[in-house]
Amino acid sequence: MRVEFRMPALRPRTIWTLLVLVVVAIWVVVGIPTWHVQPFKAQTGDGMAWSYALRSRGPLLTGLGVGLAAGLGLLGWRATRRVLPRAALVVLLILAAVPAWFVRQNHFEWMFAPLATPAYAAAADATFLTDEEMVMGVAAGDTAVAFPVRQLAYHHVINTEVADEPVVATY
């Protein structure tokens, strides 16, 4: 006696629904950390925990999502011979692949513009600072410089020299 197991055929509407849901899920996995983790934006502990969890699992989840989307796309491709639905399948697969690529990039570093050539002002001339503002100070020999934390937070990295010594300041 031979027993055969066959998967029931999915209806085209079910294929399309599942494919759209998978693409939306991929965008959510990538979108939450991308939207939530922004410089100078208020962030909550729970939001950061979710963002970190999705960011760290993003490559695996989006990889599985793209694989599932490709399988559903193949089923949809076989279910129709018309050009427009097939073109829509290709668009949905591209929409699944883009965030899967994006999650593998370090897009958080794109938010910062490293300051390679900082300009300095004497302390008396630094009227753009208030007395309450925090600075990061570096001293070498007889030379001392201060980097406003507000500017460091925006630029993230400053490459410079202090008393002919190379310095990289980051915040």
N, C-alpha and C positions, 0 to 999 in steps of 0.2 A: 504494500500500500504506500503510495507516494502522496505526501502532503505538500501543497504549494501555498506559499503566502504571497499575496499580491496587495500592494498598497492601493487603496481606492483612489480613483482619479479625482483630482481637485477640479472644482468648477473654475472657469476663468475669473469670475467675480471674486472667488476666494483667493485665488493666486494674486490678483491685483491688490486686494485688501491687505493681505499678508505682506506683500512687497512694499506697499506704502508705509505700513506700520514699522517694518524693519528699517526703512530709510529714515523715518522720523525718530526711531529709537537711537540710531547711530548719531543723528544730529544732536539729540538731547545729551547723549554721553559726552560728546565733545563740547557742546554749547554751554553746559552748566559751569564747568571750570573756566572756560574761556570768558564767559560773561561775569562770573562772580569774582575771579581773582584779577583785580585791576588796581593799578597804583592810585593812591589818593581817594579810594572809595571805601566807605565804611563796610566792614566785613564782620560776620558773626562767627562764633566758634563752630556752630552746627553747619553753617554754609561752607566754611573752610574744610570741615571734615568730609562733607559730601564731595566737595570739589577735589580734594586730595584722593579720595577713594575712586572717583571716576577717572581722574587724571592718571592714576597709577594702573588702573585696570583698562583704561581706554584702548591701548593697542590690541589687547586680547579681545575685548568686546567688539571693537569695530572690525577686527579681522574675522571673527565669527559672523558678524552681521553682514559683511560683504560676501562671505561664502554662502550664507543663507540667501542673500539677495540674488547672487549669481544662480543658485539652484532654482529659485522661484522664477528668475528671468528666463532660464532655459525652458522651464515648464510653460511659461507664458508664450515664449517664442514658438514652441511646438503647437500650442493651442490655437494659433492664428496664422493666417497667411497674408493678412492685410498690412500695408506699409505703415500707416499711422500708429496702430497699436505697437508695432515692432519698434518704431522710432521712439515712442513713449517709454518702452522698456529700456532702451539704450540710455535715454535721459535719466531714468530712475537709477540705473546702475552707475552712471557717472555721479549722480547726487549721493550715492552710497560711498563711492570711492573717494570723493574729495575730502570729507571729514576724516576718513580712515588715513589718508595721507597727512592731513593737518595735525592729527593727534600725535603723530610721530615727529613733529617739529617742536623746537623749543620756542614757541611763539611768545612766551612770557619775556624773553630777551628782546623781542622786536619792539616791546613797549618802551624801552629805554634807549636813549641816544648817548652813548659814551662821549665824554668830553675829552678830546685828545689834546687840545691846546687851551688850557684855562688862562684867563686874564686875571691879574692880581691888582688889588688896590691897597693903599696904606690903610691901617685901621681907622685913622681919622677921616678918611675919605669914603669909608664903607657906609654911606648913609642909607643904603637900601636894606640894612640889617637893623633889627630892633635889639634892645638890651636883653630881652627875654629869649631871643633866638638861639638855638643850639648850633654849635659849630664843632667840627672835628679838626683838631690841631695836630700838626706835624712839625717837629723841630729837628734840625740837623745842623750841628755847629752853631754859628751865630744867627742862623736864619730860621724863622718860624713862619708858617702859613696856617691859615684857617679856612676850612671848606664849610660853607653853610650846609647844614643837614638838609634843608629844604631843596637846595640845588642837587645835592648828592642823591636824594630820593628820586629826583626826576632823571638825572643822567645815569645813575647807578654806578658808574665807574669814571674816575678821573685819572688819566695818565699824565704824569708831570715829573719834574725834578725839583728837589729842594737841596740847596747847597751842592749842586752837581751830583746828587745822589738820586737814582731813579725811584719814584714813588708811585704806587697804584693805590688810590683810595677808593673804597667802595662802601656802600651803605644799603 
